Amino acid sequence: MGTPKRKVANLSRYAEDMNNLRQARADKRQIEAYIASLEKRLKKAVGEAESAEIDGVEVFTYAKTGSYRWAEFATENSAIADQYKIKQEVEVLDKEALLRDHGGLLAAFQTRQFLVK
């Protein structure tokens, strides 16, 4: 039994939408990079302060949170991190067996991914 043919929709009348989507995604990447560069400059300018103001008006805060960059810490301080590692038991689904035994039931739960070519 061969691989079933994919269903293909003809979207010729949506060519402009497709082009607009590509352009919007390119614009989004540019805007996100610009936002990141502005945030980086402002964070550097505020230094160790927890907030910043312009003309006496607070414009943003940059305070510490209760979260930590654990993976980065463990990489930079492996000798210490190794002393604090614990084993944890984790329950996970046996996905292959579930697909093998109940593939038809899972069909309604299969995800789709939208990729622009």
C-alpha positions in Angstrom: 0.0 0.0 0.0 1.6 3.3 -1.1 1.6 6.7 0.5 -1.8 8.4 0.0 -1.8 11.5 -2.2 -1.9 14.8 -0.4 -4.8 17.1 -0.8 -3.8 20.3 -2.6 -5.9 23.4 -2.6 -5.7 25.7 -5.6 -5.2 29.2 -4.2 -4.6 31.1 -7.4 -7.1 33.8 -6.5 -5.2 34.3 -3.2 -1.8 35.0 -4.8 -1.9 38.6 -3.5 -2.7 37.4 0.1 0.3 35.0 -0.2 2.6 37.8 -1.3 1.3 40.0 1.5 1.9 37.3 4.1 5.5 36.8 2.9 6.1 40.6 3.1 4.4 40.9 6.5 6.6 38.1 7.9 9.7 39.8 6.6 8.5 43.1 8.1 7.8 41.4 11.4 11.4 40.0 11.5 12.8 43.4 10.8 10.6 45.1 13.4 11.4 42.4 16.1 15.2 42.9 15.4 14.7 46.7 15.7 12.8 46.3 19.0 15.5 44.0 20.4 18.2 46.5 19.5 16.3 49.4 21.2 15.7 47.3 24.3 19.3 46.3 24.5 20.5 49.9 24.3 18.0 51.0 26.9 18.9 48.1 29.3 22.6 49.0 28.9 21.8 52.7 29.6 19.8 51.9 32.8 22.7 49.7 34.1 22.0 48.4 37.6 19.0 50.7 38.3 15.6 49.1 38.6 13.7 51.7 36.7 14.2 54.6 34.3 12.5 57.9 33.9 12.5 60.7 31.3 11.8 64.2 32.5 10.7 62.9 35.8 8.2 60.3 34.4 9.0 56.6 34.9 9.1 55.0 31.4 10.1 51.5 32.3 11.3 49.2 35.1 14.1 46.7 34.9 13.8 44.9 38.2 15.0 41.4 39.1 12.4 38.7 39.2 12.3 35.4 41.2 13.4 33.5 38.1 17.0 32.4 37.2 18.8 31.3 34.1 19.4 27.8 35.5 20.8 26.3 32.3 23.3 29.1 31.8 24.3 28.9 35.5 24.9 25.1 35.2 27.0 25.6 32.1 29.2 28.2 33.6 29.4 26.6 37.1 29.2 22.9 36.3 31.2 21.8 39.4 28.7 23.4 41.7 25.7 22.5 39.6 26.7 18.8 39.6 26.4 18.7 43.4 22.8 19.8 43.2 21.5 17.6 40.5 18.7 15.2 41.5 17.0 12.4 39.5 13.3 12.8 38.8 10.9 10.2 37.6 8.8 11.5 34.8 5.7 9.9 33.3 5.3 10.2 29.6 3.1 8.6 27.0 4.5 5.7 24.9 3.7 7.6 21.7 4.7 4.8 19.3 2.6 2.2 21.0 -0.3 4.5 21.3 -0.1 5.3 17.5 0.3 1.6 16.7 -2.6 0.5 18.9 -5.0 3.5 18.6 -4.0 5.4 15.5 -7.5 5.9 14.3 -8.6 7.5 17.6 -5.5 9.8 17.5 -6.3 11.1 14.0 -8.6 13.8 15.4 -5.7 15.0 17.6 -3.1 15.2 14.9 -1.6 18.7 14.7 -1.0 20.7 11.5 1.8 23.1 10.8 1.5 26.1 8.5 4.7 26.5 6.5 5.1 29.1 3.8 7.2 27.8 0.9 
